[in-house]
Amino acid sequence: MEILAIKTKLFPAGADLLAFLLKNLPVLNNGDVVAITSKIIALSQNRVGLLVDKTMLIRQESKEIIEMPWALLTLTDDGWCLNAGADESNAAGKLILLPKDPYRVANIIRAKLLKHFRLNKLGIIITDTKSVPLRVGTIGRALAYAGFKPLRSYIGKADLFGRKTRFTESNLADALAASAVLLTGEGDESKPLAIIRQAPLDFVEIRRKLRTLALNPETDVYGPIFRIKKPFRRDIGTAQGL
């Protein structure tokens, strides 16, 4: 597998996303996956707010909130995250929210690029980063995807010793997003795009609504932890250097 991160000029709020992609992407091949940071998609939708309105905007974007000492732990359509995904980095003193309808956007982008490059197999990943409970740092994940099967199921298949797997599904979309973010970066790299080539994926046509990768909080194995809403434990935060 090969990943190529693409350096671009700054993407201004309200700019034409498709024109930006066609200007900066190389010639695409069948089987390529285009990874696009969620930030430029949000900017194309003018999903930008003022820092003075930060708390209000986060609350508007959230279904549920647990107040923590340094941030708001929020439940959104894509699961639990900090501050509803609102980001101050590379925002020129403002606040960039997560994009609206990312799955719809991924489908539209894919259709346009398929036609422009005359392809029949193409994947799209809209990348974002989030923290993981009890782990230091952030990791790339797929906010949305299009054009390929995002999961590889091992359910019912035997392992090396013949034991059949009962639950395991490999999340390919998040794995590819994490790989892309490793190269696109999260600072001043100015690389909002990446091309992933020769990824081991099953490419598909879009004929119905895409399956979200988010779980219902009621069925999530970690759900009870968030429901407890215990006070913040200072010793854990200190151990992680927070």
C-alpha positions as CSV (number, residue, x, y, z in Angstrom):
1,M,0.0,0.0,0.0
2,E,1.2,3.5,-0.8
3,I,0.1,6.8,0.6
4,L,0.8,10.2,-0.9
5,A,0.1,13.4,1.1
6,I,-0.6,16.5,-1.0
7,K,0.6,20.0,0.1
8,T,-1.8,22.8,-0.9
9,K,-2.4,26.5,-0.4
10,L,-4.7,27.5,2.4
11,F,-8.4,26.7,1.8
12,P,-10.5,29.8,2.6
13,A,-14.0,29.6,4.1
14,G,-16.7,29.4,1.4
15,A,-14.3,28.3,-1.4
16,D,-15.3,25.8,-4.1
17,L,-14.3,22.4,-2.8
18,L,-14.6,20.5,-6.1
19,A,-12.5,23.1,-7.9
20,F,-9.9,22.8,-5.1
21,L,-9.8,19.1,-5.4
22,L,-9.4,19.1,-9.2
23,K,-6.6,21.6,-9.0
24,N,-4.6,19.8,-6.4
25,L,-5.2,16.1,-7.0
26,P,-2.9,14.1,-9.3
27,V,-4.4,11.8,-12.0
28,L,-6.3,9.2,-10.1
29,N,-6.3,5.5,-10.9
30,N,-8.9,2.8,-10.4
31,G,-8.7,1.5,-6.9
32,D,-7.4,4.8,-5.4
33,V,-8.8,6.2,-2.1
34,V,-8.9,10.0,-1.7
35,A,-8.6,11.1,2.0
36,I,-9.8,14.6,2.6
37,T,-9.6,16.3,6.0
38,S,-12.9,17.3,7.5
39,K,-11.7,20.8,8.1
40,I,-11.7,21.9,4.4
41,I,-15.1,20.4,3.9
42,A,-16.4,22.3,6.9
43,L,-14.8,25.5,5.6
44,S,-16.5,24.9,2.2
45,Q,-19.8,24.9,4.1
46,N,-18.9,28.0,6.1
47,R,-19.1,26.0,9.3
48,V,-17.0,28.6,11.1
49,G,-17.9,30.4,14.3
50,L,-16.4,32.9,16.7
51,L,-14.4,31.9,19.7
52,V,-16.5,34.0,22.0
53,D,-19.5,31.8,21.0
54,K,-17.5,28.6,21.6
55,T,-19.6,27.1,24.5
56,M,-22.9,28.0,22.8
57,L,-21.8,26.4,19.5
58,I,-20.6,23.2,21.2
59,R,-23.9,22.9,23.0
60,Q,-25.8,23.4,19.8
61,E,-23.8,20.6,18.1
62,S,-24.2,18.1,21.0
63,K,-26.9,15.6,22.0
64,E,-25.4,15.1,25.5
65,I,-22.7,16.8,27.4
66,I,-20.4,15.8,30.3
67,E,-18.5,18.7,31.7
68,M,-14.8,18.1,32.3
69,P,-12.1,20.4,33.7
70,W,-10.5,21.2,30.4
71,A,-13.2,20.5,27.8
72,L,-16.7,19.3,27.2
73,L,-17.2,15.6,26.6
74,T,-20.0,15.5,24.0
75,L,-22.2,13.0,22.3
76,T,-22.7,13.8,18.6
77,D,-24.1,11.8,15.6
78,D,-20.6,10.3,15.3
79,G,-20.2,9.2,18.9
80,W,-18.4,10.7,21.9
81,C,-15.8,13.3,21.3
82,L,-14.3,16.4,22.9
83,N,-16.1,19.8,22.3
84,A,-18.4,18.3,19.6
85,G,-15.3,18.2,17.3
86,A,-15.0,22.0,17.2
87,D,-11.4,22.9,16.5
88,E,-9.4,26.1,17.1
89,S,-6.2,24.9,15.3
90,N,-5.5,26.4,11.9
91,A,-8.7,28.4,12.2
92,A,-7.2,31.9,12.2
93,G,-8.6,32.8,15.6
94,K,-12.0,31.3,14.9
95,L,-13.7,28.0,15.5
96,I,-14.2,25.4,12.8
97,L,-17.1,22.9,13.4
98,L,-17.5,19.5,12.0
99,P,-19.0,19.4,8.5
100,K,-22.7,18.8,8.0
101,D,-23.9,15.6,6.2
102,P,-20.4,14.1,5.7
103,Y,-21.7,10.9,4.1
104,R,-23.7,12.9,1.6
105,V,-20.6,15.0,0.8
106,A,-18.4,11.9,0.4
107,N,-20.9,10.5,-2.1
108,I,-21.1,13.7,-4.1
109,I,-17.3,14.1,-4.2
110,R,-16.9,10.5,-5.3
111,A,-19.4,10.8,-8.1
112,K,-17.7,14.0,-9.4
113,L,-14.2,12.5,-9.3
114,L,-15.4,9.2,-11.0
115,K,-16.8,11.2,-13.9
116,H,-13.8,13.6,-14.2
117,F,-11.1,10.9,-14.1
118,R,-13.3,8.3,-15.9
119,L,-13.0,5.7,-13.2
120,N,-15.2,2.9,-12.0
121,K,-13.5,2.1,-8.6
122,L,-12.8,5.0,-6.2
123,G,-13.0,5.4,-2.5
124,I,-13.4,8.6,-0.4
125,I,-12.6,9.0,3.2
126,I,-13.3,12.2,5.2
127,T,-10.8,12.2,8.0
128,D,-10.9,13.7,11.4
129,T,-8.9,13.1,14.6
130,K,-10.1,12.3,18.1
131,S,-8.8,11.2,21.5
132,V,-9.3,7.6,22.7
133,P,-10.2,6.8,26.3
134,L,-7.2,6.1,28.5
135,R,-4.7,6.7,25.6
136,V,-2.4,9.6,25.2
137,G,-2.7,11.8,22.0
138,T,-5.2,11.8,19.1
139,I,-5.7,9.4,16.3
140,G,-7.1,9.7,12.8
141,R,-10.5,8.2,12.1
142,A,-13.0,8.2,9.2
143,L,-15.8,10.7,9.8
144,A,-17.4,9.4,6.6
145,Y,-16.5,7.2,3.7
146,A,-17.8,6.2,0.2
147,G,-17.1,3.7,-2.5
148,F,-15.9,0.7,-0.5
149,K,-16.9,-1.7,2.2
150,P,-15.7,-0.2,5.5
151,L,-15.6,-3.4,7.5
152,R,-14.0,-6.8,7.1
153,S,-15.9,-9.4,9.1
154,Y,-14.1,-12.3,10.7
155,I,-17.3,-13.6,12.4
156,G,-17.6,-17.3,11.9
157,K,-14.1,-17.7,10.5
158,A,-11.5,-19.8,12.2
159,D,-8.2,-18.5,13.6
160,L,-4.8,-20.2,13.4
161,F,-5.9,-22.8,15.9
162,G,-9.4,-23.4,14.5
163,R,-11.3,-21.3,17.0
164,K,-14.2,-19.5,15.3
165,T,-14.4,-15.8,15.8
166,R,-17.7,-14.6,17.3
167,F,-17.5,-10.8,17.2
168,T,-14.5,-9.4,15.4
169,E,-15.0,-6.9,12.6
170,S,-11.9,-5.0,11.3
171,N,-12.6,-1.3,10.7
172,L,-10.8,-0.6,7.4
173,A,-12.1,2.9,7.1
174,D,-10.7,4.1,10.4
175,A,-7.4,2.2,9.7
176,L,-6.9,4.0,6.4
177,A,-7.9,7.3,7.9
178,A,-5.3,6.9,10.6
179,S,-2.7,6.0,8.0
180,A,-3.5,9.1,6.0
181,V,-3.5,11.4,9.0
182,L,0.0,10.1,9.9
183,L,1.2,11.8,6.7
184,T,-1.1,14.8,6.4
185,G,-0.4,15.9,9.9
186,E,-2.3,18.0,12.4
187,G,-0.1,21.2,12.6
188,D,1.4,23.5,9.9
189,E,2.0,20.8,7.3
190,S,-0.7,22.2,5.0
191,K,-1.5,18.8,3.6
192,P,-5.3,18.4,3.7
193,L,-5.4,15.7,1.0
194,A,-3.9,12.2,0.6
195,I,-4.1,9.5,-2.0
196,I,-4.1,5.9,-0.8
197,R,-3.1,3.3,-3.4
198,Q,-3.4,-0.5,-3.5
199,A,-5.4,-0.7,-0.3
200,P,-6.9,-4.1,0.3
201,L,-10.5,-3.1,-0.1
202,D,-13.7,-4.3,-1.7
203,F,-15.0,-1.4,-3.9
204,V,-18.7,-1.1,-4.3
205,E,-21.3,1.1,-6.0
206,I,-23.4,3.3,-3.8
207,R,-27.1,2.2,-4.1
208,R,-28.4,3.0,-0.7
209,K,-27.6,5.0,2.4
210,L,-24.1,4.3,3.7
211,R,-23.8,2.5,7.0
212,T,-22.6,4.8,9.7
213,L,-19.5,3.6,11.7
214,A,-20.9,5.0,14.9
215,L,-22.6,2.8,17.5
216,N,-25.8,3.5,19.4
217,P,-24.7,4.5,22.9
218,E,-27.1,2.0,24.3
219,T,-25.3,-0.9,22.5
220,D,-21.8,0.3,22.8
221,V,-19.7,-1.9,25.2
222,Y,-18.2,1.3,26.7
223,G,-21.6,3.0,27.0
224,P,-22.1,2.3,30.8
225,I,-18.8,4.2,31.6
226,F,-20.2,7.4,30.1
227,R,-23.6,6.9,31.7
228,I,-22.0,6.8,35.2
229,K,-20.7,10.4,34.8
230,K,-18.4,10.2,37.8
231,P,-16.3,13.3,38.7
232,F,-13.0,13.7,37.0
233,R,-10.2,11.7,38.6
234,R,-7.2,14.0,38.9
235,D,-4.8,11.1,39.4
236,I,-5.5,9.7,35.9
237,G,-5.1,13.1,34.3
238,T,-1.8,13.6,36.0
239,A,-0.5,10.2,35.0
240,Q,-1.2,11.1,31.3
241,G,0.4,14.5,31.6
242,L,-2.8,16.4,31.0
